[in-house]
Each structure stands twice: as structure tokens, then as C-alpha cells.
Amino acid sequence: MQKVNIVCVGKLKEKFWADAVAEYCKRLSRFAAVQIRELPERRTLEEEGEQIVRELRGYTVVLAVEGKNSPARRSQGG
């Protein structure tokens, strides 16, 4: 079975979002083992970035609200 590790900064505050994530994970769990790692917010983006990089495993997809499409790909062993 494949593994999906989701690394995110901050916690979902609204119950309806937390319920939606739980439902999505439940559906996805039929096809892959899902693990969500919520990291605490840091004072700077650099600190958050370092924290995220330490948690990355395998094939990595990076998403951000203000992000742009990029053809660059990176795989990190682990």
C-alpha cells in the first residue's frame, strides 16, 4: 500500500474543515496509508521552511495559497 504524508503548518480551527479533512482521509485510506503532520507556526517563513524540510519523505508536492505552477520536481529519499 502506498503512503501519503501531508505536512502542513498550523491547525484547522473550524470544525467543518476538520470534519472535511477526516472524511477525505477516510476515503483515501482505501488506496493509501494517510498521515497528517500539523506543524506549529513559527516566527519567520525561513523557520517554517526548515521545519517542513525536516519532515519531507519520498516524492514531494508543495502547495501554497499564493503559489504558482512550476515544472520543477524534486524527490527526496527517506
VEXTOR-529508 format. One record per residue (C-alpha): residue number from 1; x, y, z. Coordinates in steps of 0.02 Angstrom, whole numbers, plus 50000, padded with zeros to 5 digits. Layout:
BEGIN
+-------+-------+-------+-------+
| ketor |    xx |    yy |    zz |
+-------+-------+-------+-------+
|   NUM |     X |     Y |     Z |
...
+-------+-------+-------+-------+
END
This chain:
BEGIN
+-------+-------+-------+-------+
| ketor |    xx |    yy |    zz |
+-------+-------+-------+-------+
|     1 | 50000 | 50000 | 50000 |
|     2 | 50063 | 50174 | 49959 |
|     3 | 50092 | 50304 | 50093 |
|     4 | 50035 | 50485 | 50087 |
|     5 | 50114 | 50603 | 50213 |
|     6 | 50035 | 50775 | 50223 |
|     7 | 50142 | 50906 | 50309 |
|     8 | 50056 | 51071 | 50348 |
|     9 | 50086 | 51223 | 50456 |
|    10 | 49953 | 51270 | 50583 |
|    11 | 49794 | 51185 | 50639 |
|    12 | 49620 | 51190 | 50565 |
|    13 | 49515 | 51297 | 50680 |
|    14 | 49343 | 51272 | 50605 |
|    15 | 49257 | 51107 | 50643 |
|    16 | 49183 | 51092 | 50468 |
|    17 | 49359 | 51097 | 50391 |
|    18 | 49424 | 50968 | 50515 |
|    19 | 49273 | 50857 | 50475 |
|    20 | 49305 | 50877 | 50288 |
|    21 | 49488 | 50826 | 50308 |
|    22 | 49437 | 50674 | 50412 |
|    23 | 49313 | 50620 | 50279 |
|    24 | 49440 | 50644 | 50139 |
|    25 | 49570 | 50542 | 50235 |
|    26 | 49442 | 50405 | 50266 |
|    27 | 49405 | 50393 | 50080 |
|    28 | 49587 | 50400 | 50031 |
|    29 | 49634 | 50266 | 50158 |
|    30 | 49559 | 50133 | 50043 |
|    31 | 49703 | 50166 | 49924 |
|    32 | 49846 | 50231 | 50033 |
|    33 | 49901 | 50248 | 50213 |
|    34 | 49873 | 50431 | 50256 |
|    35 | 49966 | 50526 | 50391 |
|    36 | 49941 | 50711 | 50428 |
|    37 | 50079 | 50805 | 50521 |
|    38 | 50025 | 50977 | 50581 |
|    39 | 50175 | 51085 | 50624 |
|    40 | 50166 | 51238 | 50737 |
|    41 | 50177 | 51409 | 50658 |
|    42 | 50348 | 51493 | 50675 |
|    43 | 50401 | 51674 | 50682 |
|    44 | 50476 | 51675 | 50507 |
|    45 | 50446 | 51586 | 50343 |
|    46 | 50627 | 51526 | 50345 |
|    47 | 50598 | 51437 | 50511 |
|    48 | 50438 | 51359 | 50446 |
|    49 | 50528 | 51305 | 50287 |
|    50 | 50667 | 51220 | 50385 |
|    51 | 50539 | 51132 | 50492 |
|    52 | 50443 | 51071 | 50339 |
|    53 | 50600 | 51008 | 50250 |
|    54 | 50644 | 50902 | 50403 |
|    55 | 50475 | 50814 | 50386 |
|    56 | 50483 | 50777 | 50198 |
|    57 | 50490 | 50596 | 50141 |
|    58 | 50490 | 50522 | 49965 |
|    59 | 50408 | 50610 | 49817 |
|    60 | 50364 | 50787 | 49866 |
|    61 | 50223 | 50901 | 49806 |
|    62 | 50224 | 51077 | 49876 |
|    63 | 50063 | 51180 | 49883 |
|    64 | 50038 | 51360 | 49938 |
|    65 | 49891 | 51479 | 49929 |
|    66 | 49995 | 51609 | 49837 |
|    67 | 50095 | 51477 | 49741 |
|    68 | 50120 | 51461 | 49555 |
|    69 | 50135 | 51311 | 49440 |
|    70 | 50313 | 51252 | 49420 |
|    71 | 50385 | 51114 | 49313 |
|    72 | 50525 | 51085 | 49440 |
|    73 | 50520 | 50917 | 49527 |
|    74 | 50620 | 50851 | 49672 |
|    75 | 50621 | 50682 | 49755 |
|    76 | 50698 | 50659 | 49925 |
|    77 | 50744 | 50487 | 49990 |
|    78 | 50682 | 50431 | 50159 |
+-------+-------+-------+-------+
END
